[in-house]
Amino acid sequence: LVNTLGSLFMIFLIAIVHTVVEPFQCLAQPNGLSVVQSYPAVICGESQEHPAMLWTGIAFSIIPTCFIALCCFVVYQLPKKIVQASSRVLQSCAFLFFRFKASSYWYAIVFIARGTLVALIPLLPNSLVQVICIATLLMATMLVQTHIFPWRVELAK
């Protein structure tokens, strides 16, 4: 059950984080007002709906934050669990490790962080800054991947 839920969460992590931060994405209009990018009828900071949207976003941000923290904890604990010969952790958290070589088990955190940051970059106010940040992020992770070769499958390398 944990492995299935973890796999589903890994699949939808970017979409979940993107949905959580939507109320914070305000877009400036020519009339001087800012509207929520996904909901142009909602004026940022002025309409009655916007504070409720912000609090909902903050409340639901707990879900991906807890998932990321739990994944970090599991990755941190993995060497201890292997020494203790605890196969239960490997079976229940296979969604974190099945993609990567045993020596690169820690790359699961890089993988999750990259997805989370990709979903958070649209919060940046300037399109040029967004493009520079996404390019820098993807280049940095590509350099790490080409140096480490963390993937278990040869074709993925």
N, CA, C and O atoms as a GROMACS GRO file, in nm:
protein
  628
    1LEU      N    1   0.082  -0.120   0.000
    1LEU     CA    2   0.000   0.000   0.000
    1LEU      C    3   0.087   0.126   0.000
    1LEU      O    4   0.060   0.220  -0.075
    2VAL      N    5   0.191   0.129   0.083
    2VAL     CA    6   0.279   0.245   0.090
    2VAL      C    7   0.349   0.265  -0.043
    2VAL      O    8   0.361   0.378  -0.091
    3ASN      N    9   0.395   0.156  -0.104
    3ASN     CA   10   0.463   0.165  -0.231
    3ASN      C   11   0.370   0.218  -0.340
    3ASN      O   12   0.411   0.300  -0.423
    4THR      N   13   0.246   0.174  -0.342
    4THR     CA   14   0.150   0.219  -0.441
    4THR      C   15   0.117   0.366  -0.423
    4THR      O   16   0.116   0.442  -0.520
    5LEU      N   17   0.090   0.407  -0.300
    5LEU     CA   18   0.060   0.548  -0.273
    5LEU      C   19   0.181   0.637  -0.303
    5LEU      O   20   0.166   0.746  -0.358
    6GLY      N   21   0.300   0.590  -0.268
    6GLY     CA   22   0.421   0.665  -0.298
    6GLY      C   23   0.443   0.680  -0.447
    6GLY      O   24   0.481   0.787  -0.495
    7SER      N   25   0.418   0.573  -0.522
    7SER     CA   26   0.432   0.578  -0.667
    7SER      C   27   0.334   0.678  -0.728
    7SER      O   28   0.372   0.757  -0.815
    8LEU      N   29   0.211   0.674  -0.682
    8LEU     CA   30   0.111   0.770  -0.732
    8LEU      C   31   0.150   0.913  -0.699
    8LEU      O   32   0.134   1.003  -0.781
    9PHE      N   33   0.199   0.934  -0.579
    9PHE     CA   34   0.239   1.068  -0.539
    9PHE      C   35   0.358   1.115  -0.621
    9PHE      O   36   0.365   1.232  -0.658
   10MET      N   37   0.453   1.026  -0.650
   10MET     CA   38   0.568   1.063  -0.733
   10MET      C   39   0.522   1.101  -0.874
   10MET      O   40   0.574   1.195  -0.934
   11ILE      N   41   0.424   1.029  -0.926
   11ILE     CA   42   0.372   1.058  -1.060
   11ILE      C   43   0.307   1.195  -1.065
   11ILE      O   44   0.327   1.270  -1.161
   12PHE      N   45   0.230   1.228  -0.963
   12PHE     CA   46   0.152   1.352  -0.964
   12PHE      C   47   0.215   1.465  -0.883
   12PHE      O   48   0.149   1.567  -0.862
   13LEU      N   49   0.339   1.451  -0.837
   13LEU     CA   50   0.399   1.552  -0.750
   13LEU      C   51   0.404   1.690  -0.815
   13LEU      O   52   0.366   1.789  -0.752
   14ILE      N   53   0.449   1.698  -0.938
   14ILE     CA   54   0.459   1.828  -1.005
   14ILE      C   55   0.320   1.891  -1.019
   14ILE      O   56   0.303   2.010  -0.994
   15ALA      N   57   0.221   1.812  -1.057
   15ALA     CA   58   0.084   1.864  -1.072
   15ALA      C   59   0.027   1.910  -0.938
   15ALA      O   60  -0.042   2.012  -0.930
   16ILE      N   61   0.054   1.834  -0.832
   16ILE     CA   62   0.004   1.871  -0.699
   16ILE      C   63   0.067   2.001  -0.653
   16ILE      O   64  -0.003   2.091  -0.606
   17VAL      N   65   0.198   2.013  -0.665
   17VAL     CA   66   0.266   2.135  -0.622
   17VAL      C   67   0.220   2.254  -0.706
   17VAL      O   68   0.198   2.363  -0.654
   18HIS      N   69   0.205   2.233  -0.836
   18HIS     CA   70   0.158   2.341  -0.924
   18HIS      C   71   0.019   2.388  -0.884
   18HIS      O   72  -0.008   2.508  -0.883
   19THR      N   73  -0.069   2.295  -0.853
   19THR     CA   74  -0.205   2.329  -0.812
   19THR      C   75  -0.206   2.403  -0.678
   19THR      O   76  -0.283   2.498  -0.660
   20VAL      N   77  -0.121   2.362  -0.586
   20VAL     CA   78  -0.113   2.425  -0.454
   20VAL      C   79  -0.068   2.571  -0.465
   20VAL      O   80  -0.116   2.656  -0.390
   21VAL      N   81   0.023   2.600  -0.558
   21VAL     CA   82   0.077   2.736  -0.567
   21VAL      C   83  -0.001   2.827  -0.663
   21VAL      O   84   0.033   2.944  -0.676
   22GLU      N   85  -0.103   2.775  -0.730
   22GLU     CA   86  -0.180   2.858  -0.824
   22GLU      C   87  -0.235   2.986  -0.763
   22GLU      O   88  -0.228   3.090  -0.828
   23PRO      N   89  -0.288   2.986  -0.641
   23PRO     CA   90  -0.342   3.112  -0.586
   23PRO      C   91  -0.235   3.219  -0.566
   23PRO      O   92  -0.269   3.337  -0.551
   24PHE      N   93  -0.109   3.181  -0.564
   24PHE     CA   94   0.000   3.277  -0.542
   24PHE      C   95   0.053   3.336  -0.672
   24PHE      O   96   0.139   3.424  -0.670
   25GLN      N   97   0.003   3.288  -0.786
   25GLN     CA   98   0.049   3.335  -0.916
   25GLN      C   99  -0.040   3.449  -0.964
   25GLN      O  100  -0.141   3.427  -1.031
   26CYS      N  101  -0.001   3.570  -0.929
   26CYS     CA  102  -0.077   3.688  -0.970
   26CYS      C  103  -0.014   3.748  -1.094
   26CYS      O  104   0.108   3.755  -1.107
   27LEU      N  105  -0.099   3.791  -1.185
   27LEU     CA  106  -0.056   3.846  -1.313
   27LEU      C  107  -0.100   3.991  -1.322
   27LEU      O  108  -0.219   4.021  -1.307
   28ALA      N  109  -0.006   4.082  -1.346
   28ALA     CA  110  -0.037   4.225  -1.355
   28ALA      C  111  -0.118   4.253  -1.482
   28ALA      O  112  -0.091   4.198  -1.589
   29GLN      N  113  -0.217   4.339  -1.467
   29GLN     CA  114  -0.303   4.379  -1.578
   29GLN      C  115  -0.273   4.523  -1.617
   29GLN      O  116  -0.215   4.597  -1.537
   30PRO      N  117  -0.310   4.565  -1.739
   30PRO     CA  118  -0.284   4.704  -1.780
   30PRO      C  119  -0.352   4.809  -1.693
   30PRO      O  120  -0.305   4.923  -1.686
   31ASN      N  121  -0.461   4.774  -1.626
   31ASN     CA  122  -0.532   4.870  -1.541
   31ASN      C  123  -0.468   4.885  -1.403
   31ASN      O  124  -0.520   4.959  -1.319
   32GLY      N  125  -0.357   4.817  -1.379
   32GLY     CA  126  -0.285   4.829  -1.253
   32GLY      C  127  -0.322   4.723  -1.150
   32GLY      O  128  -0.254   4.711  -1.048
   33LEU      N  129  -0.426   4.647  -1.174
   33LEU     CA  130  -0.464   4.540  -1.082
   33LEU      C  131  -0.390   4.412  -1.118
   33LEU      O  132  -0.341   4.395  -1.229
   34SER      N  133  -0.384   4.323  -1.022
   34SER     CA  134  -0.328   4.190  -1.046
   34SER      C  135  -0.438   4.087  -1.027
   34SER      O  136  -0.517   4.097  -0.933
   35VAL      N  137  -0.442   3.991  -1.115
   35VAL     CA  138  -0.542   3.885  -1.106
   35VAL      C  139  -0.470   3.751  -1.093
   35VAL      O  140  -0.355   3.737  -1.133
   36VAL      N  141  -0.540   3.654  -1.036
   36VAL     CA  142  -0.486   3.519  -1.027
   36VAL      C  143  -0.480   3.464  -1.169
   36VAL      O  144  -0.580   3.465  -1.241
   37GLN      N  145  -0.363   3.417  -1.209
   37GLN     CA  146  -0.340   3.376  -1.347
   37GLN      C  147  -0.440   3.272  -1.395
   37GLN      O  148  -0.488   3.282  -1.507
   38SER      N  149  -0.472   3.176  -1.313
   38SER     CA  150  -0.564   3.069  -1.352
   38SER      C  151  -0.711   3.110  -1.341
   38SER      O  152  -0.798   3.048  -1.402
   39TYR      N  153  -0.738   3.214  -1.263
   39TYR     CA  154  -0.874   3.260  -1.240
   39TYR      C  155  -0.880   3.412  -1.260
   39TYR      O  156  -0.873   3.486  -1.162
   40PRO      N  157  -0.891   3.460  -1.384
   40PRO     CA  158  -0.883   3.603  -1.411
   40PRO      C  159  -0.992   3.688  -1.345
   40PRO      O  160  -0.978   3.810  -1.336
   41ALA      N  161  -1.099   3.626  -1.299
   41ALA     CA  162  -1.204   3.701  -1.231
   41ALA      C  163  -1.168   3.733  -1.086
   41ALA      O  164  -1.234   3.815  -1.023
   42VAL      N  165  -1.063   3.670  -1.034
   42VAL     CA  166  -1.023   3.690  -0.895
   42VAL      C  167  -0.908   3.792  -0.891
   42VAL      O  168  -0.799   3.767  -0.944
   43ILE      N  169  -0.934   3.906  -0.828
   43ILE     CA  170  -0.833   4.011  -0.815
   43ILE      C  171  -0.749   3.983  -0.690
   43ILE      O  172  -0.802   3.964  -0.581
   44CYS      N  173  -0.618   3.980  -0.709
   44CYS     CA  174  -0.528   3.948  -0.599
   44CYS      C  175  -0.533   4.055  -0.491
   44CYS      O  176  -0.513   4.173  -0.518
   45GLY      N  177  -0.560   4.012  -0.370
   45GLY     CA  178  -0.559   4.102  -0.256
   45GLY      C  179  -0.683   4.187  -0.240
   45GLY      O  180  -0.697   4.255  -0.138
   46GLU      N  181  -0.774   4.186  -0.336
   46GLU     CA  182  -0.892   4.272  -0.326
   46GLU      C  183  -1.023   4.194  -0.324
   46GLU      O  184  -1.116   4.232  -0.253
   47SER      N  185  -1.032   4.086  -0.401
   47SER     CA  186  -1.158   4.012  -0.406
   47SER      C  187  -1.173   3.925  -0.281
   47SER      O  188  -1.074   3.889  -0.216
   48GLN      N  189  -1.296   3.892  -0.249
   48GLN     CA  190  -1.325   3.813  -0.129
   48GLN      C  191  -1.272   3.669  -0.140
   48GLN      O  192  -1.241   3.606  -0.040
   49GLU      N  193  -1.263   3.619  -0.262
   49GLU     CA  194  -1.221   3.481  -0.283
   49GLU      C  195  -1.072   3.460  -0.263
   49GLU      O  196  -1.028   3.351  -0.225
   50HIS      N  197  -0.993   3.564  -0.287
   50HIS     CA  198  -0.848   3.545  -0.288
   50HIS      C  199  -0.790   3.504  -0.152
   50HIS      O  200  -0.708   3.412  -0.149
   51PRO      N  201  -0.828   3.565  -0.040
   51PRO     CA  202  -0.773   3.517   0.088
   51PRO      C  203  -0.807   3.370   0.116
   51PRO      O  204  -0.724   3.295   0.168
   52ALA      N  205  -0.929   3.329   0.081
   52ALA     CA  206  -0.967   3.189   0.100
   52ALA      C  207  -0.882   3.097   0.012
   52ALA      O  208  -0.843   2.988   0.054
   53MET      N  209  -0.853   3.142  -0.111
   53MET     CA  210  -0.769   3.064  -0.201
   53MET      C  211  -0.626   3.053  -0.145
   53MET      O  212  -0.564   2.947  -0.151
   54LEU      N  213  -0.576   3.164  -0.090
   54LEU     CA  214  -0.441   3.162  -0.033
   54LEU      C  215  -0.433   3.068   0.086
   54LEU      O  216  -0.339   2.989   0.096
   55TRP      N  217  -0.531   3.076   0.177
   55TRP     CA  218  -0.528   2.987   0.294
   55TRP      C  219  -0.544   2.841   0.254
   55TRP      O  220  -0.485   2.753   0.316
   56THR      N  221  -0.625   2.815   0.152
   56THR     CA  222  -0.639   2.678   0.102
   56THR      C  223  -0.507   2.628   0.045
   56THR      O  224  -0.467   2.515   0.069
   57GLY      N  225  -0.439   2.715  -0.032
   57GLY     CA  226  -0.310   2.679  -0.086
   57GLY      C  227  -0.208   2.650   0.023
   57GLY      O  228  -0.132   2.554   0.013
   58ILE      N  229  -0.207   2.734   0.126
   58ILE     CA  230  -0.115   2.713   0.238
   58ILE      C  231  -0.147   2.582   0.310
   58ILE      O  232  -0.057   2.504   0.343
   59ALA      N  233  -0.277   2.557   0.334
   59ALA     CA  234  -0.317   2.434   0.404
   59ALA      C  235  -0.279   2.310   0.322
   59ALA      O  236  -0.227   2.213   0.378
   60PHE      N  237  -0.305   2.313   0.193
   60PHE     CA  238  -0.276   2.196   0.111
   60PHE      C  239  -0.128   2.181   0.079
   60PHE      O  240  -0.085   2.075   0.034
   61SER      N  241  -0.049   2.286   0.103
   61SER     CA  242   0.095   2.274   0.082
   61SER      C  243   0.158   2.180   0.185
   61SER      O  244   0.271   2.134   0.168
   62ILE      N  245   0.085   2.152   0.290
   62ILE     CA  246   0.134   2.058   0.392
   62ILE      C  247   0.150   1.918   0.333
   62ILE      O  248   0.240   1.844   0.373
   63ILE      N  249   0.064   1.881   0.240
   63ILE     CA  250   0.067   1.746   0.184
   63ILE      C  251   0.197   1.720   0.108
   63ILE      O  252   0.267   1.625   0.142
   64PRO      N  253   0.233   1.801   0.005
   64PRO     CA  254   0.361   1.771  -0.061
   64PRO      C  255   0.483   1.795   0.028
   64PRO      O  256   0.585   1.728   0.013
   65THR      N  257   0.472   1.890   0.121
   65THR     CA  258   0.583   1.915   0.213
   65THR      C  259   0.609   1.793   0.300
   65THR      O  260   0.724   1.754   0.320
   66CYS      N  261   0.504   1.734   0.353
   66CYS     CA  262   0.519   1.613   0.435
   66CYS      C  263   0.573   1.496   0.352
   66CYS      O  264   0.657   1.420   0.400
   67PHE      N  265   0.525   1.484   0.229
   67PHE     CA  266   0.574   1.376   0.142
   67PHE      C  267   0.724   1.392   0.117
   67PHE      O  268   0.799   1.294   0.126
   68ILE      N  269   0.768   1.513   0.085
   68ILE     CA  270   0.910   1.538   0.058
   68ILE      C  271   0.993   1.512   0.184
   68ILE      O  272   1.099   1.451   0.177
   69ALA      N  273   0.944   1.559   0.299
   69ALA     CA  274   1.016   1.536   0.425
   69ALA      C  275   1.025   1.388   0.456
   69ALA      O  276   1.130   1.340   0.500
   70LEU      N  277   0.918   1.315   0.435
   70LEU     CA  278   0.918   1.171   0.460
   70LEU      C  279   1.015   1.099   0.366
   70LEU      O  280   1.086   1.008   0.408
   71CYS      N  281   1.018   1.139   0.239
   71CYS     CA  282   1.112   1.079   0.144
   71CYS      C  283   1.256   1.108   0.186
   71CYS      O  284   1.341   1.019   0.180
   72CYS      N  285   1.283   1.230   0.229
   72CYS     CA  286   1.419   1.263   0.277
   72CYS      C  287   1.456   1.178   0.397
   72CYS      O  288   1.569   1.129   0.406
   73PHE      N  289   1.362   1.159   0.488
   73PHE     CA  290   1.387   1.076   0.607
   73PHE      C  291   1.416   0.932   0.568
   73PHE      O  292   1.509   0.871   0.621
   74VAL      N  293   1.338   0.877   0.475
   74VAL     CA  294   1.357   0.738   0.432
   74VAL      C  295   1.493   0.722   0.365
   74VAL      O  296   1.564   0.625   0.390
   75VAL      N  297   1.529   0.818   0.279
   75VAL     CA  298   1.660   0.811   0.212
   75VAL      C  299   1.772   0.821   0.315
   75VAL      O  300   1.873   0.751   0.304
   76TYR      N  301   1.756   0.907   0.413
   76TYR     CA  302   1.856   0.922   0.518
   76TYR      C  303   1.871   0.794   0.600
   76TYR      O  304   1.982   0.756   0.638
   77GLN      N  305   1.759   0.728   0.627
   77GLN     CA  306   1.759   0.607   0.709
   77GLN      C  307   1.796   0.480   0.633
   77GLN      O  308   1.824   0.378   0.694
   78LEU      N  309   1.797   0.486   0.500
   78LEU     CA  310   1.819   0.364   0.422
   78LEU      C  311   1.948   0.289   0.457
   78LEU      O  312   1.942   0.168   0.475
   79PRO      N  313   2.064   0.355   0.467
   79PRO     CA  314   2.184   0.278   0.503
   79PRO      C  315   2.171   0.203   0.636
   79PRO      O  316   2.218   0.090   0.648
   80LYS      N  317   2.108   0.264   0.735
   80LYS     CA  318   2.088   0.197   0.863
   80LYS      C  319   1.996   0.077   0.848
   80LYS      O  320   2.021  -0.028   0.908
   81LYS      N  321   1.892   0.091   0.768
   81LYS     CA  322   1.798  -0.019   0.749
   81LYS      C  323   1.862  -0.134   0.671
   81LYS      O  324   1.829  -0.250   0.695
   82ILE      N  325   1.951  -0.102   0.580
   82ILE     CA  326   2.020  -0.208   0.506
   82ILE      C  327   2.113  -0.286   0.599
   82ILE      O  328   2.120  -0.409   0.591
   83VAL      N  329   2.183  -0.216   0.686
   83VAL     CA  330   2.271  -0.282   0.783
   83VAL      C  331   2.189  -0.372   0.876
   83VAL      O  332   2.234  -0.480   0.914
   84GLN      N  333   2.067  -0.327   0.911
   84GLN     CA  334   1.980  -0.406   0.998
   84GLN      C  335   1.908  -0.517   0.921
   84GLN      O  336   1.832  -0.594   0.979
   85ALA      N  337   1.933  -0.526   0.790
   85ALA     CA  338   1.869  -0.626   0.703
   85ALA      C  339   1.718  -0.614   0.705
   85ALA      O  340   1.647  -0.714   0.710
   86SER      N  341   1.669  -0.491   0.702
   86SER     CA  342   1.525  -0.466   0.702
   86SER      C  343   1.475  -0.456   0.558
   86SER      O  344   1.482  -0.350   0.496
   87SER      N  345   1.424  -0.566   0.507
   87SER     CA  346   1.373  -0.566   0.370
   87SER      C  347   1.238  -0.498   0.360
   87SER      O  348   1.194  -0.461   0.250
   88ARG      N  349   1.172  -0.480   0.472
   88ARG     CA  350   1.040  -0.417   0.473
   88ARG      C  351   1.047  -0.273   0.419
   88ARG      O  352   0.960  -0.231   0.344
   89VAL      N  353   1.151  -0.200   0.457
   89VAL     CA  354   1.168  -0.063   0.409
   89VAL      C  355   1.192  -0.062   0.260
   89VAL      O  356   1.136   0.020   0.188
   90LEU      N  357   1.276  -0.153   0.211
   90LEU     CA  358   1.303  -0.159   0.068
   90LEU      C  359   1.179  -0.194  -0.012
   90LEU      O  360   1.159  -0.142  -0.122
   91GLN      N  361   1.097  -0.282   0.041
   91GLN     CA  362   0.974  -0.321  -0.029
   91GLN      C  363   0.871  -0.210  -0.026
   91GLN      O  364   0.807  -0.182  -0.128
   92SER      N  365   0.853  -0.146   0.089
   92SER     CA  366   0.748  -0.044   0.099
   92SER      C  367   0.788   0.088   0.035
   92SER      O  368   0.702   0.167  -0.002
   93CYS      N  369   0.918   0.113   0.022
   93CYS     CA  370   0.965   0.239  -0.037
   93CYS      C  371   1.038   0.217  -0.169
   93CYS      O  372   1.124   0.296  -0.206
   94ALA      N  373   1.003   0.112  -0.237
   94ALA     CA  374   1.067   0.083  -0.366
   94ALA      C  375   1.042   0.193  -0.468
   94ALA      O  376   1.122   0.212  -0.559
   95PHE      N  377   0.932   0.265  -0.454
   95PHE     CA  378   0.902   0.375  -0.546
   95PHE      C  379   1.012   0.480  -0.546
   95PHE      O  380   1.027   0.553  -0.644
   96LEU      N  381   1.088   0.490  -0.438
   96LEU     CA  382   1.198   0.586  -0.431
   96LEU      C  383   1.325   0.534  -0.496
   96LEU      O  384   1.401   0.611  -0.555
   97PHE      N  385   1.350   0.404  -0.486
   97PHE     CA  386   1.480   0.351  -0.519
   97PHE      C  387   1.488   0.265  -0.644
   97PHE      O  388   1.598   0.238  -0.692
   98PHE      N  389   1.376   0.220  -0.698
   98PHE     CA  390   1.382   0.122  -0.806
   98PHE      C  391   1.445   0.178  -0.933
   98PHE      O  392   1.495   0.101  -1.015
   99ARG      N  393   1.444   0.309  -0.952
   99ARG     CA  394   1.502   0.369  -1.072
   99ARG      C  395   1.654   0.378  -1.069
   99ARG      O  396   1.718   0.384  -1.174
  100PHE      N  397   1.711   0.377  -0.950
  100PHE     CA  398   1.851   0.413  -0.934
  100PHE      C  399   1.937   0.296  -0.889
  100PHE      O  400   1.890   0.201  -0.827
  101LYS      N  401   2.066   0.306  -0.924
  101LYS     CA  402   2.162   0.205  -0.878
  101LYS      C  403   2.171   0.212  -0.725
  101LYS      O  404   2.139   0.314  -0.665
  102ALA      N  405   2.213   0.103  -0.665
  102ALA     CA  406   2.224   0.099  -0.519
  102ALA      C  407   2.319   0.205  -0.466
  102ALA      O  408   2.294   0.262  -0.360
  103SER      N  409   2.425   0.232  -0.538
  103SER     CA  410   2.522   0.333  -0.492
  103SER      C  411   2.469   0.476  -0.507
  103SER      O  412   2.525   0.569  -0.449
  104SER      N  413   2.364   0.493  -0.584
  104SER     CA  414   2.306   0.627  -0.607
  104SER      C  415   2.166   0.639  -0.548
  104SER      O  416   2.082   0.713  -0.599
  105TYR      N  417   2.141   0.567  -0.440
  105TYR     CA  418   2.009   0.570  -0.377
  105TYR      C  419   1.967   0.712  -0.339
  105TYR      O  420   1.848   0.744  -0.342
  106TRP      N  421   2.062   0.796  -0.303
  106TRP     CA  422   2.038   0.934  -0.260
  106TRP      C  423   1.984   1.020  -0.373
  106TRP      O  424   1.927   1.127  -0.348
  107TYR      N  425   2.000   0.976  -0.498
  107TYR     CA  426   1.955   1.056  -0.612
  107TYR      C  427   1.802   1.071  -0.614
  107TYR      O  428   1.750   1.157  -0.685
  108ALA      N  429   1.732   0.990  -0.538
  108ALA     CA  430   1.587   1.006  -0.528
  108ALA      C  431   1.550   1.145  -0.478
  108ALA      O  432   1.451   1.202  -0.521
  109ILE      N  433   1.630   1.199  -0.386
  109ILE     CA  434   1.605   1.334  -0.334
  109ILE      C  435   1.627   1.438  -0.442
  109ILE      O  436   1.551   1.534  -0.452
  110VAL      N  437   1.731   1.422  -0.523
  110VAL     CA  438   1.756   1.514  -0.634
  110VAL      C  439   1.640   1.509  -0.732
  110VAL      O  440   1.594   1.612  -0.781
  111PHE      N  441   1.592   1.390  -0.760
  111PHE     CA  442   1.480   1.370  -0.852
  111PHE      C  443   1.354   1.440  -0.801
  111PHE      O  444   1.285   1.508  -0.878
  112ILE      N  445   1.324   1.424  -0.674
  112ILE     CA  446   1.206   1.489  -0.614
  112ILE      C  447   1.224   1.640  -0.608
  112ILE      O  448   1.131   1.714  -0.638
  113ALA      N  449   1.342   1.685  -0.570
  113ALA     CA  450   1.368   1.830  -0.560
  113ALA      C  451   1.356   1.896  -0.695
  113ALA      O  452   1.301   2.006  -0.706
  114ARG      N  453   1.407   1.830  -0.800
  114ARG     CA  454   1.396   1.888  -0.934
  114ARG      C  455   1.250   1.905  -0.975
  114ARG      O  456   1.212   2.010  -1.027
  115GLY      N  457   1.170   1.804  -0.952
  115GLY     CA  458   1.028   1.813  -0.987
  115GLY      C  459   0.956   1.922  -0.910
  115GLY      O  460   0.874   1.995  -0.964
  116THR      N  461   0.989   1.932  -0.782
  116THR     CA  462   0.926   2.035  -0.699
  116THR      C  463   0.967   2.174  -0.744
  116THR      O  464   0.883   2.264  -0.754
  117LEU      N  465   1.094   2.193  -0.772
  117LEU     CA  466   1.140   2.325  -0.818
  117LEU      C  467   1.084   2.361  -0.954
  117LEU      O  468   1.056   2.478  -0.979
  118VAL      N  469   1.067   2.264  -1.042
  118VAL     CA  470   1.004   2.290  -1.172
  118VAL      C  471   0.863   2.344  -1.151
  118VAL      O  472   0.819   2.434  -1.223
  119ALA      N  473   0.792   2.291  -1.054
  119ALA     CA  474   0.655   2.336  -1.027
  119ALA      C  475   0.653   2.472  -0.957
  119ALA      O  476   0.554   2.545  -0.969
  120LEU      N  477   0.760   2.508  -0.886
  120LEU     CA  478   0.764   2.635  -0.813
  120LEU      C  479   0.816   2.752  -0.897
  120LEU      O  480   0.790   2.867  -0.864
  121ILE      N  481   0.888   2.725  -1.002
  121ILE     CA  482   0.947   2.831  -1.084
  121ILE      C  483   0.843   2.928  -1.140
  121ILE      O  484   0.874   3.047  -1.150
  122PRO      N  485   0.723   2.886  -1.178
  122PRO     CA  486   0.625   2.985  -1.226
  122PRO      C  487   0.587   3.092  -1.124
  122PRO      O  488   0.525   3.192  -1.161
  123LEU      N  489   0.622   3.073  -0.998
  123LEU     CA  490   0.595   3.177  -0.898
  123LEU      C  491   0.683   3.300  -0.916
  123LEU      O  492   0.650   3.408  -0.869
  124LEU      N  493   0.794   3.283  -0.985
  124LEU     CA  494   0.884   3.397  -1.008
  124LEU      C  495   0.814   3.499  -1.097
  124LEU      O  496   0.743   3.462  -1.190
  125PRO      N  497   0.833   3.628  -1.068
  125PRO     CA  498   0.752   3.731  -1.133
  125PRO      C  499   0.785   3.759  -1.280
  125PRO      O  500   0.697   3.802  -1.355
  126ASN      N  501   0.906   3.736  -1.322
  126ASN     CA  502   0.949   3.776  -1.455
  126ASN      C  503   0.968   3.652  -1.543
  126ASN      O  504   1.027   3.553  -1.499
  127SER      N  505   0.918   3.657  -1.666
  127SER     CA  506   0.930   3.543  -1.757
  127SER      C  507   1.075   3.511  -1.789
  127SER      O  508   1.112   3.395  -1.799
  128LEU      N  509   1.156   3.613  -1.804
  128LEU     CA  510   1.296   3.592  -1.834
  128LEU      C  511   1.366   3.520  -1.718
  128LEU      O  512   1.447   3.430  -1.739
  129VAL      N  513   1.335   3.561  -1.596
  129VAL     CA  514   1.392   3.496  -1.478
  129VAL      C  515   1.346   3.351  -1.471
  129VAL      O  516   1.424   3.263  -1.434
  130GLN      N  517   1.221   3.326  -1.505
  130GLN     CA  518   1.169   3.189  -1.505
  130GLN      C  519   1.245   3.101  -1.604
  130GLN      O  520   1.283   2.989  -1.572
  131VAL      N  521   1.268   3.154  -1.724
  131VAL     CA  522   1.339   3.077  -1.826
  131VAL      C  523   1.483   3.050  -1.782
  131VAL      O  524   1.533   2.938  -1.798
  132ILE      N  525   1.548   3.151  -1.727
  132ILE     CA  526   1.686   3.134  -1.681
  132ILE      C  527   1.692   3.031  -1.569
  132ILE      O  528   1.781   2.946  -1.567
  133CYS      N  529   1.598   3.038  -1.476
  133CYS     CA  530   1.598   2.944  -1.361
  133CYS      C  531   1.570   2.801  -1.407
  133CYS      O  532   1.636   2.708  -1.360
  134ILE      N  533   1.474   2.783  -1.496
  134ILE     CA  534   1.444   2.646  -1.541
  134ILE      C  535   1.561   2.590  -1.621
  134ILE      O  536   1.594   2.472  -1.608
  135ALA      N  537   1.624   2.673  -1.704
  135ALA     CA  538   1.740   2.627  -1.782
  135ALA      C  539   1.856   2.592  -1.688
  135ALA      O  540   1.922   2.490  -1.708
  136THR      N  541   1.879   2.675  -1.588
  136THR     CA  542   1.987   2.648  -1.492
  136THR      C  543   1.959   2.520  -1.414
  136THR      O  544   2.048   2.438  -1.396
  137LEU      N  545   1.837   2.504  -1.368
  137LEU     CA  546   1.799   2.384  -1.294
  137LEU      C  547   1.818   2.258  -1.377
  137LEU      O  548   1.877   2.160  -1.331
  138LEU      N  549   1.768   2.260  -1.499
  138LEU     CA  550   1.778   2.142  -1.584
  138LEU      C  551   1.923   2.113  -1.624
  138LEU      O  552   1.964   1.997  -1.633
  139MET      N  553   2.000   2.218  -1.649
  139MET     CA  554   2.141   2.198  -1.682
  139MET      C  555   2.218   2.141  -1.562
  139MET      O  556   2.301   2.051  -1.577
  140ALA      N  557   2.189   2.193  -1.443
  140ALA     CA  558   2.258   2.145  -1.323
  140ALA      C  559   2.226   1.997  -1.298
  140ALA      O  560   2.316   1.919  -1.269
  141THR      N  561   2.100   1.961  -1.310
  141THR     CA  562   2.065   1.820  -1.286
  141THR      C  563   2.120   1.731  -1.398
  141THR      O  564   2.155   1.615  -1.373
  142MET      N  565   2.128   1.784  -1.521
  142MET     CA  566   2.186   1.707  -1.629
  142MET      C  567   2.335   1.682  -1.603
  142MET      O  568   2.386   1.573  -1.627
  143LEU      N  569   2.405   1.784  -1.554
  143LEU     CA  570   2.547   1.767  -1.523
  143LEU      C  571   2.568   1.664  -1.412
  143LEU      O  572   2.661   1.583  -1.419
  144VAL      N  573   2.483   1.668  -1.310
  144VAL     CA  574   2.493   1.569  -1.202
  144VAL      C  575   2.466   1.429  -1.258
  144VAL      O  576   2.537   1.334  -1.224
  145GLN      N  577   2.364   1.418  -1.343
  145GLN     CA  578   2.331   1.287  -1.400
  145GLN      C  579   2.444   1.232  -1.485
  145GLN      O  580   2.475   1.114  -1.479
  146THR      N  581   2.506   1.319  -1.566
  146THR     CA  582   2.614   1.270  -1.653
  146THR      C  583   2.740   1.238  -1.573
  146THR      O  584   2.823   1.159  -1.618
  147HIS      N  585   2.755   1.297  -1.459
  147HIS     CA  586   2.871   1.267  -1.375
  147HIS      C  587   2.849   1.141  -1.291
  147HIS      O  588   2.941   1.061  -1.274
  148ILE      N  589   2.728   1.123  -1.240
  148ILE     CA  590   2.698   1.013  -1.148
  148ILE      C  591   2.644   0.889  -1.220
  148ILE      O  592   2.671   0.777  -1.177
  149PHE      N  593   2.568   0.908  -1.328
  149PHE     CA  594   2.496   0.798  -1.395
  149PHE      C  595   2.413   0.718  -1.294
  149PHE      O  596   2.440   0.600  -1.272
  150PRO      N  597   2.312   0.782  -1.233
  150PRO     CA  598   2.239   0.715  -1.126
  150PRO      C  599   2.139   0.609  -1.171
  150PRO      O  600   2.094   0.529  -1.089
  151TRP      N  601   2.104   0.607  -1.299
  151TRP     CA  602   1.996   0.519  -1.344
  151TRP      C  603   2.039   0.374  -1.343
  151TRP      O  604   2.152   0.340  -1.379
  152ARG      N  605   1.946   0.289  -1.303
  152ARG     CA  606   1.971   0.145  -1.296
  152ARG      C  607   1.976   0.084  -1.435
  152ARG      O  608   2.057  -0.005  -1.460
  153VAL      N  609   1.892   0.130  -1.526
  153VAL     CA  610   1.881   0.075  -1.660
  153VAL      C  611   1.983   0.143  -1.751
  153VAL      O  612   1.994   0.266  -1.752
  154GLU      N  613   2.057   0.065  -1.826
  154GLU     CA  614   2.164   0.117  -1.913
  154GLU      C  615   2.110   0.215  -2.018
  154GLU      O  616   2.174   0.316  -2.046
  155LEU      N  617   1.994   0.186  -2.076
  155LEU     CA  618   1.940   0.273  -2.180
  155LEU      C  619   1.904   0.411  -2.129
  155LEU      O  620   1.902   0.507  -2.206
  156ALA      N  621   1.874   0.423  -2.002
  156ALA     CA  622   1.838   0.553  -1.944
  156ALA      C  623   1.959   0.643  -1.924
  156ALA      O  624   1.945   0.764  -1.908
  157LYS      N  625   2.076   0.584  -1.925
  157LYS     CA  626   2.198   0.662  -1.904
  157LYS      C  627   2.230   0.738  -2.029
  157LYS      O  628   2.329   0.811  -2.033
   0.00000   0.00000   0.00000
